[in-house]
Amino acid sequence: MKKIIFILTLFATQAVAQNQNNVWMFGDSAGIDFNSITNPIPITSGVIGRGSCVSLADSNGNLILYAATMPYFGPYTFLATKLFNDQNLILPGADSITGEAWYNELGLFPKPGDTTGNLYYVFSIGVNGAPNPGLYFTLIDMSLNGGLGGVMQENIQLDTIEYGDCLTTIKHGNGRDWWVIAKINNFPFTFLNRFRVYLVTPDSINGPFIQDFNDASDVSFQKIIWHPEYAKFMLINTRGYMSEFNFDRCSGLISLDQNIYPEITNFNRPFWGGAYSPNGNIFYTSRTSYGGNGGDYNYLLQYDLTAANIPLSCDTLDSTLYPIADCGDLRLAPDGKIYYTQAYPHGFPYQDTMRNYVNENLGVINNPDVVGTGCNFQPFSFYLGGKRTYYGLPNNPNYSLGPIVASLCDTLSTVINEVKEKSATIYISPNPATRLIYFNAQHLKGKQGILNIVTINGERVFQKPIEILNGGYATLRIEISSYPSGIYFVSFQTEKESVAGKFVKE
């Protein structure tokens, strides 16, 4: 059989503009517009969430889409991820995506190979103790609903692993595809330090590629923070572990670069959030020191990564006593400064009257490339315009990261043996399920189909027509909390074909 080889050479230079990260949406209706680098301004978001959030703008800095984990108020209340468009409106059908209001559960990036500029992936995880653990993805088309956006595929489950709170995404070295990296959580703290790496290409999601380092516990609270050159990252956790790892964007391979702090077992050095300085020579982290009974201190620390002894270079930039403020996350912003959020630790969500200098401001490290007090940290100095912050800041990747110049993966090669029409496929998740299932299908033929659910005895309990979207996609969220426990069969009949599956109701 003949092989037809197409090679697309990418531009070797990275995009100059970094405007896709210019709009942050987080906290309690808070946001920041960085399009004027010398004068970032507070804006209003639709978020009411204590932690996980992510946002994406276009190359001109205009907001396209953002997501946050927050309460879902429906027939019952639970925590979920909601997706918003640039008008702060929830996308139809995008109000119950997997998420539990942790802090780094979400990843958002354009679908590789999409030429329309309308398709986006949202990845989310079920962290330790989640009712539906695993890694999930949702596919969004922002051209739906008259340009307000809509869901093409929702909550497709890739695995059933309980994850740690450190989902991250980064572009492949070819400048097109994306890596999704997650860490396992195994209670009671299995000593594996295990990474699970997925590769997202135009037509598939490949993996997981599992890598173990056996030098730290797989705890719930972990963080992955990328070096500004994106060839390495820092991993920290609440057991005091801090190590730099190398990452090969071509192969997805991870290797240990240096261990700064080994893990300790008494939780007396719990690292919370972190950020590199723009030059990559300094690492900032937030940490709690547990004193008990209101004696907990929260610290903002600076480490000089060029020092002969990095732990001895630690400089305390700030400390606050609980219950005045809790330490939160740190993020390097488009203006080259590092922003630091601290929550007013008196419950989520805040009461309307809970407004003060802690939750209406962010701290700012104004000169993060400078060691010591010259970094000019100013606590509670960026006013959020009357909006409020909790613990999380956007988990945005570098959307403008380009190909690795002169590497083995700075070209895209696709080998096609034969052009084949893809068969229709359906996904039902979670499975088993208790209250909701998400029906998704792709590669369908036709314009409309009928979805049927029947019991093991053949009794039909659900029927509904569903429109088939461009590209052969269909999706529907179905309430099953009233269904008796047992096995159910699902069929989807179009005018041209029929596909089937099943799920278990617990």
C-alpha positions as CSV (number, residue, x, y, z in Angstrom):
1,M,0.0,0.0,0.0
2,K,1.4,3.4,-0.9
3,K,2.1,5.9,1.8
4,I,1.4,9.6,1.2
5,I,3.6,11.8,3.4
6,F,2.7,15.4,4.1
7,I,5.2,17.6,5.8
8,L,4.2,21.0,7.1
9,T,7.1,23.2,8.2
10,L,6.3,25.6,11.0
11,F,7.8,29.0,11.4
12,A,10.9,28.8,13.6
13,T,10.2,31.9,15.5
14,Q,7.8,32.2,18.3
15,A,5.0,34.6,18.2
16,V,6.0,38.0,19.6
17,A,2.6,38.8,21.1
18,Q,1.6,37.1,24.3
19,N,-1.8,38.6,24.4
20,Q,-3.8,35.4,24.9
21,N,-3.0,35.5,28.6
22,N,-4.0,39.1,29.0
23,V,-7.3,38.6,30.7
24,W,-7.6,36.9,34.1
25,M,-11.0,35.9,35.6
26,F,-11.1,34.6,39.2
27,G,-12.3,34.9,42.7
28,D,-15.6,36.5,43.5
29,S,-16.5,38.4,40.3
30,A,-12.9,39.5,40.0
31,G,-10.8,40.0,36.9
32,I,-7.8,41.8,35.6
33,D,-7.2,43.2,32.0
34,F,-3.5,43.4,31.2
35,N,-3.8,44.8,27.7
36,S,-2.3,48.0,28.9
37,I,0.9,46.6,30.3
38,T,1.8,49.7,32.3
39,N,-1.8,50.1,33.6
40,P,-3.6,46.8,34.2
41,I,-7.2,47.4,35.3
42,P,-9.7,45.5,37.4
43,I,-12.7,44.1,35.5
44,T,-15.8,42.0,36.4
45,S,-16.1,38.3,35.8
46,G,-18.9,35.8,36.3
47,V,-16.8,33.6,38.6
48,I,-17.8,32.9,42.2
49,G,-15.1,30.4,43.0
50,R,-12.4,29.9,45.6
51,G,-9.9,28.2,43.4
52,S,-9.6,26.6,40.0
53,C,-9.9,29.0,37.0
54,V,-8.5,29.4,33.5
55,S,-9.0,32.0,30.7
56,L,-8.1,32.5,27.1
57,A,-8.0,35.7,24.9
58,D,-7.3,36.1,21.2
59,S,-4.1,37.4,19.7
60,N,-5.3,41.0,20.2
61,G,-6.1,40.4,23.9
62,N,-9.9,40.1,23.5
63,L,-11.4,37.6,25.9
64,I,-12.8,34.5,24.2
65,L,-13.6,31.9,26.9
66,Y,-13.0,31.2,30.6
67,A,-13.8,28.6,33.1
68,A,-14.0,28.2,36.9
69,T,-15.1,25.6,39.5
70,M,-17.9,26.9,41.6
71,P,-21.3,25.8,43.1
72,Y,-23.9,24.3,40.7
73,F,-27.4,25.1,41.7
74,G,-29.9,22.7,40.1
75,P,-32.1,20.0,41.4
76,Y,-29.4,19.6,44.0
77,T,-26.3,21.5,44.9
78,F,-22.8,20.3,44.1
79,L,-19.4,21.7,42.9
80,A,-18.7,21.8,39.2
81,T,-16.9,23.7,36.5
82,K,-18.8,26.4,34.5
83,L,-17.7,27.9,31.2
84,F,-18.2,31.6,30.3
85,N,-18.0,33.6,27.1
86,D,-16.7,37.1,26.8
87,Q,-20.1,38.5,27.9
88,N,-19.8,36.7,31.3
89,L,-22.6,34.3,30.2
90,I,-22.5,30.6,30.9
91,L,-22.3,28.6,27.7
92,P,-25.5,26.6,27.2
93,G,-25.0,23.1,28.6
94,A,-21.6,24.1,30.2
95,D,-22.6,24.5,33.9
96,S,-21.8,21.0,35.3
97,I,-18.4,20.0,33.9
98,T,-16.2,18.0,36.3
99,G,-14.6,20.1,39.0
100,E,-14.7,20.4,42.8
101,A,-13.4,23.9,43.6
102,W,-9.8,22.9,44.2
103,Y,-7.1,25.1,42.7
104,N,-5.4,23.6,39.6
105,E,-8.1,21.3,38.2
106,L,-8.5,22.9,34.8
107,G,-6.7,23.2,31.5
108,L,-7.9,25.2,28.5
109,F,-6.3,25.4,25.0
110,P,-7.3,25.6,21.3
111,K,-8.0,22.3,19.5
112,P,-4.9,21.3,17.6
113,G,-5.2,21.6,13.9
114,D,-8.5,23.6,14.0
115,T,-8.5,26.1,11.2
116,T,-11.7,27.8,12.2
117,G,-10.4,29.3,15.4
118,N,-13.6,28.3,17.1
119,L,-12.8,24.9,18.8
120,Y,-11.3,24.6,22.3
121,Y,-10.6,21.8,24.7
122,V,-11.3,22.1,28.5
123,F,-9.6,19.4,30.5
124,S,-10.6,18.8,34.2
125,I,-9.8,16.3,36.9
126,G,-11.4,14.6,39.8
127,V,-9.1,15.2,42.8
128,N,-8.8,12.9,45.8
129,G,-12.2,12.1,47.2
130,A,-14.1,13.2,44.1
131,P,-17.5,11.4,43.5
132,N,-16.4,10.9,39.9
133,P,-12.6,10.7,39.8
134,G,-10.6,10.7,36.6
135,L,-9.4,12.9,33.8
136,Y,-12.2,14.4,31.6
137,F,-12.3,16.6,28.5
138,T,-15.0,18.9,27.0
139,L,-14.9,20.3,23.5
140,I,-16.3,23.8,22.9
141,D,-17.3,25.5,19.6
142,M,-17.5,29.2,20.1
143,S,-19.4,29.7,16.8
144,L,-22.5,27.9,18.2
145,N,-25.5,29.9,19.5
146,G,-24.9,32.9,17.3
147,G,-21.3,33.3,18.5
148,L,-22.1,32.9,22.2
149,G,-20.5,29.4,22.2
150,G,-21.7,26.0,23.0
151,V,-20.8,22.4,23.9
152,M,-19.9,19.8,21.3
153,Q,-18.7,17.1,23.7
154,E,-19.0,17.2,27.4
155,N,-17.3,15.4,30.3
156,I,-15.7,12.5,28.2
157,Q,-13.9,10.4,30.8
158,L,-10.4,9.2,29.9
159,D,-9.6,7.3,33.1
160,T,-10.8,6.8,36.6
161,I,-7.7,7.8,38.5
162,E,-7.8,10.0,41.7
163,Y,-5.6,13.0,40.9
164,G,-3.6,15.5,42.8
165,D,-4.4,19.2,42.4
166,C,-1.8,20.1,39.8
167,L,-3.2,19.7,36.3
168,T,-1.1,21.6,33.7
169,T,-0.8,21.9,30.0
170,I,2.0,22.9,27.6
171,K,2.5,23.0,23.8
172,H,4.3,20.2,22.1
173,G,7.7,21.1,20.6
174,N,6.0,21.2,17.2
175,G,4.1,24.3,18.2
176,R,0.7,22.7,17.3
177,D,-0.1,19.8,19.6
178,W,-0.5,19.9,23.4
179,W,0.7,17.9,26.4
180,V,-1.6,17.4,29.4
181,I,0.2,16.5,32.5
182,A,-1.3,15.3,35.8
183,K,-0.1,13.7,39.0
184,I,-1.7,10.8,40.8
185,N,-3.0,11.1,44.3
186,N,-2.9,7.9,46.3
187,F,-4.1,8.0,49.9
188,P,-2.5,7.2,52.3
189,F,0.3,8.9,50.4
190,T,1.9,6.1,48.2
191,F,5.5,7.0,47.7
192,L,5.6,7.0,43.9
193,N,5.7,10.7,42.7
194,R,3.9,9.6,39.6
195,F,3.2,11.7,36.5
196,R,0.6,10.8,33.9
197,V,1.2,12.5,30.5
198,Y,-1.3,12.7,27.6
199,L,-0.6,14.1,24.1
200,V,-3.5,15.9,22.3
201,T,-3.2,15.9,18.5
202,P,-5.7,17.0,15.9
203,D,-7.5,13.7,15.7
204,S,-6.6,11.8,19.0
205,I,-5.7,11.9,22.6
206,N,-2.8,9.6,23.3
207,G,-1.6,8.2,26.6
208,P,-1.2,8.0,29.5
209,F,2.6,7.9,29.5
210,I,3.4,7.1,33.1
211,Q,6.6,8.1,34.8
212,D,7.5,7.4,38.4
213,F,10.3,9.0,40.4
214,N,9.7,7.3,43.8
215,D,11.0,10.2,45.9
216,A,7.8,11.9,47.2
217,S,4.3,11.1,48.2
218,D,1.3,11.3,45.9
219,V,-0.6,13.8,48.0
220,S,-3.7,15.8,47.1
221,F,-2.0,19.3,47.2
222,Q,0.7,19.4,44.6
223,K,1.6,22.2,42.2
224,I,3.5,22.2,38.9
225,I,5.0,25.6,38.0
226,W,6.6,26.2,34.6
227,H,10.0,27.9,34.2
228,P,9.7,30.8,31.8
229,E,11.8,29.0,29.2
230,Y,9.4,26.0,29.4
231,A,12.1,23.3,29.4
232,K,11.6,22.6,33.1
233,F,9.2,23.0,36.0
234,M,9.1,23.2,39.8
235,L,7.1,20.6,41.7
236,I,6.0,21.4,45.3
237,N,3.7,19.8,47.7
238,T,2.2,20.2,51.2
239,R,4.8,17.7,52.6
240,G,7.6,20.2,52.0
241,Y,8.9,18.7,48.8
242,M,10.5,21.0,46.2
243,S,12.2,19.8,43.1
244,E,13.0,21.0,39.6
245,F,12.3,18.7,36.7
246,N,13.3,18.8,33.1
247,F,10.6,18.4,30.5
248,D,11.2,17.4,26.8
249,R,8.5,19.0,24.8
250,C,9.2,16.7,21.8
251,S,9.0,13.4,23.6
252,G,7.1,14.2,26.8
253,L,9.8,12.7,28.9
254,I,10.4,14.1,32.4
255,S,13.7,13.9,34.3
256,L,14.8,15.1,37.7
257,D,17.1,18.2,37.5
258,Q,17.6,19.0,41.2
259,N,16.0,18.3,44.5
260,I,15.9,21.4,46.7
261,Y,13.9,20.0,49.6
262,P,13.2,16.3,50.3
263,E,9.8,15.5,51.7
264,I,9.1,15.6,55.4
265,T,6.3,13.7,57.1
266,N,5.1,16.1,59.8
267,F,3.5,18.7,57.4
268,N,5.6,21.5,59.0
269,R,6.7,22.8,55.6
270,P,3.6,22.8,53.4
271,F,4.2,24.7,50.2
272,W,1.1,26.1,48.7
273,G,1.7,28.1,45.5
274,G,4.6,29.3,43.4
275,A,6.0,31.4,40.6
276,Y,9.3,31.9,38.8
277,S,10.8,35.3,38.2
278,P,10.8,36.3,34.5
279,N,14.6,35.5,34.2
280,G,14.0,32.1,35.9
281,N,16.7,32.7,38.5
282,I,14.4,33.2,41.5
283,F,11.5,31.1,42.8
284,Y,8.7,32.5,45.0
285,T,6.4,30.3,47.0
286,S,3.7,30.7,49.6
287,R,3.8,28.5,52.7
288,T,2.0,27.9,55.9
289,S,3.5,27.2,59.3
290,Y,1.0,25.3,61.5
291,G,0.8,26.6,65.1
292,G,-2.7,25.4,65.9
293,N,-5.5,27.2,67.7
294,G,-5.2,30.4,65.6
295,G,-1.4,30.4,65.7
296,D,-0.8,29.6,62.0
297,Y,1.4,31.9,60.0
298,N,1.4,32.3,56.3
299,Y,4.6,33.2,54.5
300,L,5.7,34.6,51.2
301,L,9.2,33.2,50.5
302,Q,11.9,33.9,47.9
303,Y,14.6,31.4,46.8
304,D,17.7,32.3,44.8
305,L,18.1,29.4,42.4
306,T,21.7,30.5,41.5
307,A,22.8,30.1,45.1
308,A,25.2,27.3,46.0
309,N,22.8,26.3,48.8
310,I,19.2,27.2,47.7
311,P,17.5,26.4,51.0
312,L,19.8,28.8,52.8
313,S,19.0,31.6,50.3
314,C,15.4,31.6,51.5
315,D,14.2,35.1,52.3
316,T,10.9,35.8,54.0
317,L,9.1,38.7,52.2
318,D,5.9,38.7,54.1
319,S,4.0,36.9,56.9
320,T,0.4,37.1,58.0
321,L,-1.3,35.5,61.0
322,Y,-4.4,33.3,60.6
323,P,-7.3,34.2,60.9
324,I,-6.4,37.6,59.3
325,A,-5.4,36.1,56.0
326,D,-4.6,32.7,54.4
327,C,-1.9,32.4,51.8
328,G,-3.0,31.7,48.2
329,D,-1.5,31.3,44.8
330,L,1.2,33.2,42.9
331,R,1.2,33.9,39.1
332,L,3.7,35.6,36.8
333,A,1.6,38.1,34.9
334,P,2.0,39.6,31.3
335,D,3.4,42.8,32.8
336,G,6.4,40.9,34.3
337,K,5.2,41.2,37.8
338,I,4.1,38.4,40.2
339,Y,0.6,38.7,41.7
340,Y,-0.2,37.1,45.1
341,T,-3.7,36.3,46.3
342,Q,-4.7,35.9,50.0
343,A,-8.1,34.9,51.1
344,Y,-10.1,36.2,54.1
345,P,-10.5,32.8,55.8
346,H,-14.0,33.0,57.0
347,G,-15.9,30.7,54.8
348,F,-16.9,30.2,51.1
349,P,-18.7,31.9,49.6
350,Y,-18.1,35.2,51.3
351,Q,-21.1,37.0,52.9
352,D,-21.8,40.3,51.2
353,T,-20.5,42.2,54.2
354,M,-17.2,40.4,54.2
355,R,-15.1,43.1,52.5
356,N,-11.7,44.3,53.6
357,Y,-8.2,45.0,52.4
358,V,-7.4,41.3,52.4
359,N,-10.0,40.0,49.9
360,E,-10.4,43.2,47.8
361,N,-6.7,43.4,46.9
362,L,-3.8,41.3,45.5
363,G,-0.2,41.6,46.6
364,V,2.4,42.4,43.9
365,I,6.1,41.6,43.5
366,N,7.0,44.5,41.3
367,N,10.7,43.6,40.5
368,P,10.7,39.8,40.7
369,D,14.1,39.4,39.1
370,V,15.8,41.1,42.0
371,V,17.0,39.2,45.1
372,G,16.0,40.4,48.5
373,T,13.9,43.4,49.4
374,G,14.8,45.0,46.0
375,C,12.1,42.8,44.5
376,N,9.7,45.4,46.0
377,F,6.8,43.2,47.3
378,Q,3.8,45.4,48.1
379,P,1.1,43.5,50.0
380,F,-2.5,44.2,49.2
381,S,-1.6,46.8,46.7
382,F,-3.6,45.9,43.6
383,Y,-7.2,47.0,44.1
384,L,-9.8,44.7,42.5
385,G,-12.3,47.5,42.0
386,G,-14.6,46.3,44.7
387,K,-14.5,42.6,43.7
388,R,-13.0,39.9,45.9
389,T,-10.3,37.2,45.8
390,Y,-10.0,33.8,47.4
391,Y,-7.1,31.4,47.0
392,G,-6.8,30.8,43.3
393,L,-5.5,32.6,40.2
394,P,-5.8,31.5,36.5
395,N,-4.0,28.3,35.6
396,N,-3.2,29.7,32.1
397,P,-0.5,28.1,30.0
398,N,1.7,30.0,27.6
399,Y,-0.7,30.0,24.6
400,S,1.9,31.7,22.3
401,L,4.7,29.1,22.9
402,G,6.1,28.2,19.5
403,P,8.0,25.3,18.1
404,I,11.5,24.4,19.4
405,V,13.8,25.7,16.8
406,A,16.2,23.3,15.1
407,S,14.9,20.4,17.1
408,L,13.7,17.0,15.9
409,C,10.1,18.1,16.3
410,D,9.9,21.6,14.7
411,T,8.1,20.1,11.7
412,L,4.8,18.3,11.5
413,S,4.8,15.0,9.6
414,T,1.7,13.0,9.0
415,V,1.8,9.6,7.4
416,I,-1.5,8.6,5.8
417,N,-1.8,4.9,4.6
418,E,-5.4,5.2,3.3
419,V,-8.2,7.7,3.7
420,K,-10.9,6.0,5.7
421,E,-14.2,7.2,6.9
422,K,-14.3,7.1,10.7
423,S,-16.9,5.0,12.5
424,A,-19.4,6.6,14.8
425,T,-18.5,6.3,18.5
426,I,-20.4,7.0,21.7
427,Y,-19.2,7.8,25.2
428,I,-21.1,7.6,28.4
429,S,-19.5,9.1,31.5
430,P,-19.2,8.8,34.4
431,N,-19.7,5.1,34.5
432,P,-20.9,3.9,37.0
433,A,-23.0,7.0,37.8
434,T,-25.3,8.2,40.5
435,R,-27.1,11.4,39.5
436,L,-26.0,12.6,36.0
437,I,-24.6,10.9,32.9
438,Y,-23.2,12.7,29.9
439,F,-23.9,11.2,26.5
440,N,-21.4,12.1,23.8
441,A,-21.0,10.9,20.2
442,Q,-18.7,11.7,17.3
443,H,-18.3,10.9,13.6
444,L,-22.1,10.5,13.3
445,K,-23.8,10.5,9.9
446,G,-27.0,12.4,9.5
447,K,-28.6,15.6,10.8
448,Q,-30.6,14.3,13.8
449,G,-30.9,11.3,16.0
450,I,-33.2,9.7,18.6
451,L,-31.6,8.8,22.0
452,N,-33.2,5.9,23.9
453,I,-32.4,4.4,27.3
454,V,-33.9,1.1,28.3
455,T,-33.5,-1.1,31.3
456,I,-32.1,-4.6,31.3
457,N,-35.7,-5.8,31.0
458,G,-36.3,-3.7,27.9
459,E,-38.4,-1.0,29.5
460,R,-37.8,2.4,27.9
461,V,-37.0,5.1,30.6
462,F,-35.8,7.9,28.3
463,Q,-36.2,9.1,24.8
464,K,-35.2,12.4,23.2
465,P,-34.3,13.7,19.7
466,I,-30.9,15.3,19.5
467,E,-29.5,17.5,16.7
468,I,-26.2,16.4,15.2
469,L,-23.7,19.3,15.1
470,N,-21.2,20.0,12.3
471,G,-18.5,17.5,12.3
472,G,-20.8,14.7,13.4
473,Y,-20.9,15.6,17.1
474,A,-23.8,15.1,19.6
475,T,-24.0,15.6,23.3
476,L,-26.7,15.5,26.1
477,R,-26.7,15.7,29.9
478,I,-29.2,13.3,31.4
479,E,-30.6,13.3,35.0
480,I,-30.7,9.7,36.3
481,S,-31.0,10.2,40.1
482,S,-34.5,8.7,40.1
483,Y,-33.5,5.6,38.1
484,P,-33.3,2.3,40.1
485,S,-29.9,0.8,40.5
486,G,-28.9,-1.5,37.7
487,I,-27.6,-1.8,34.1
488,Y,-29.1,0.5,31.3
489,F,-28.6,0.2,27.6
490,V,-28.3,3.3,25.4
491,S,-28.9,3.5,21.7
492,F,-28.7,6.5,19.3
493,Q,-30.5,6.1,15.9
494,T,-29.9,8.5,13.1
495,E,-31.5,8.4,9.6
496,K,-28.3,6.7,8.5
497,E,-26.9,4.5,11.3
498,S,-27.3,3.3,14.9
499,V,-24.8,3.1,17.7
500,A,-25.2,1.7,21.2
501,G,-23.6,1.5,24.7
502,K,-24.5,0.9,28.3
503,F,-23.9,2.3,31.8
504,V,-24.4,1.2,35.4
505,K,-26.6,3.3,37.8
506,E,-25.4,2.9,41.4
